[in-house]
Amino acid sequence: RPVLVSFISCKNILLDGVTFQNSPAWNIHPLMCENVIIANITVRNPWYSQNGDGLDLESCKNAIVYNSSFDVGDDAICVKSGKNEDGRRRGIPCENIIVSKCVVYHGHGGFVVGSEMSGGVKNVSVNNCLFMGTDVGLRFKSTRGRGGVVENIYISDINMIDIPTDPLLFDL
């Protein structure tokens, strides 16, 4: 199934005030992009949609996700950097990311790192967000063989309501 909106190796992306919904797979997927601003958007997928991620920033540099809402069937706001050998060969981390003032109504995770993180993730700030009814609040996931260094992740002022499992999960 295709991604609804995909940007590959782009610079200076602005998505502002747009609604994305009912994607076949992931909704928004910037890949190897620089200077990404995502503000005031709404992303909606049914709760049962497999691979219905809201936003997947993959191997991106300098991104801001601000004042947006997500109600999805898989990970809501996700940071990635490549899968297995492809990610290691590419070797581009996802770095310098700010997520602020976002609301997540449903999803497997409110804010997620992985599981495709072979290129690494660094310098991420997540603050002033509300997760309501997500399966997990903050989720860090990988699997054997993926590798990737995750460092300098700063999380503050996160409110979670009706989280049925764990507020924080490391699934490696």
N, C-alpha and C positions, 0 to 999 in steps of 0.2 A: 504494500500500500504506500502511496506517495505521501510526502510531507506537504502540508498546506502551503507554507511560505518558506523558501530556502534561499539564503544568501551565501555565496561561496566566494571567498577572497575579495570581499568588498571593503571599502573604506567610507567612513562618514555616513552611517546609516541612521536615519531618524524615523521611528514609528511612533506616532503621537495621535491619540484620540480615536483609535481604530478598534473594531470588534472582530475577533477571529472565532469561528465556531464550527463544530461538526467536522473536524479534519479527519481524513482517512487514517492518518498516523499522527506524528508530532505536528503541532500547530505552527510554531515558529522555530527555525533552525539556522541561526547564523553560524557559518563554519569558516574558520580562519579569517575572521573579519577584524577590522580595527575601528575604534571610535564609534561605538554603537550606543545609541540612546533609544531606550524603549520607555515611553512615558504615557500615562493616562490611557492604557489599553485595557480591553476586556477580552479574556480568553475563556471559551466555554466548550466543553465536550461532555457527553453523558458520563455518569459515574462508572458505567460498565465498559467504556471504550478502551480496548486493549491498545497499548502503546499510544494512548491519547495524551501525551505530554503537552504541557502548556508552552513552555519556553525551554529550549535546549541550546545554551551558549556552548559552542564546541571550539576549542583552540582559538578563542577570541582574545583580543587585547584591548583594554580600555573600554569597558562597557558600564552603562548605568541603566538600571531597571528601577523605575520610580512610579509611585502612585498608580499602581495597576492592580487589577483583580483577576483571579484565576479560579475556575471551577471545572475541574478536569477528571478524567478517568485514570490517570497515571501520575507521574511526577509533575508537579506544578512548575516550579522554577528550578532548573537543573543546569549544573555546570559540568562539562565533559571535556575530554582532550584526546579522543581517539581510542580505538578498540584494538587490543592485542598488538600483533606485529605491525599493522598499519599505523597505529598510534605511536608506537615506539620509533618506527622509521621516520614518520613525519616529525616527531619530537617537538611539537609546538604546544606549550602549556596554555591553559586558559588563565589569564592573569589580569590583575588590576580591575576588579569587578566590584561595583557597588549595587546593592539591592536595598531599597528603602521605601517605606510607606506603602507596602503591598499587602493585599488581603487575599488569602487562599481559603476557599470555602470547602472544597473536597480535593482529594488527590492521594496518591500513595505517600507522598511527602510534600511538605510545604516548601522547604528549601532542601535540595539534594545535590550532593557531589558524587558523580559516578553513574553507573558503574563503568562506563567507558572513560577511563582516566589514565591511559598509558603514557600520555605526554606530560602529565602533572597538572596541578592546580595551585596557584599561589596569589597572594595578596587580594583577599576577598573580604568585603565588609557587608554584613547583613544586619539591618537595624530597623527598628520601629515597624515591625510587620505583625500581622494578625493571622493566625492559622486556626480555622474553625472546622472541625470534623475531618481533618486530614488523618490518614491511617497513622502516620508518624509525623512529628513536627520537623525536626532537623535530621536528615538521613545522609549518612556517608557509606557508600557501598562500592565494593570491588569484588574481584574474584581472583583466584590463583592464576598467576601468569600475566596479569594485566600490568602490575607495577605502577609506576608513576608516583612522584613525591607530591604530597599535599602539605602546604605550609602557609603560615600567616593568614589564618582564617579568623576573622573577628566578628563575633555575633553578640548583639546587645538589644535590649528592649523588645523582646519577642513575646507576644501574648498568644497563648494557646488555649483553646476552648474545645471540649468534647473530643479529645484525642483518644481513640479507643485502645491504642497500644502504647508505644513509647514516645515520650517527648523528644528524646535524643537516641539515635540508633547508629551503631557502627556495625555494619554487616560485611565482613571481609572473608 
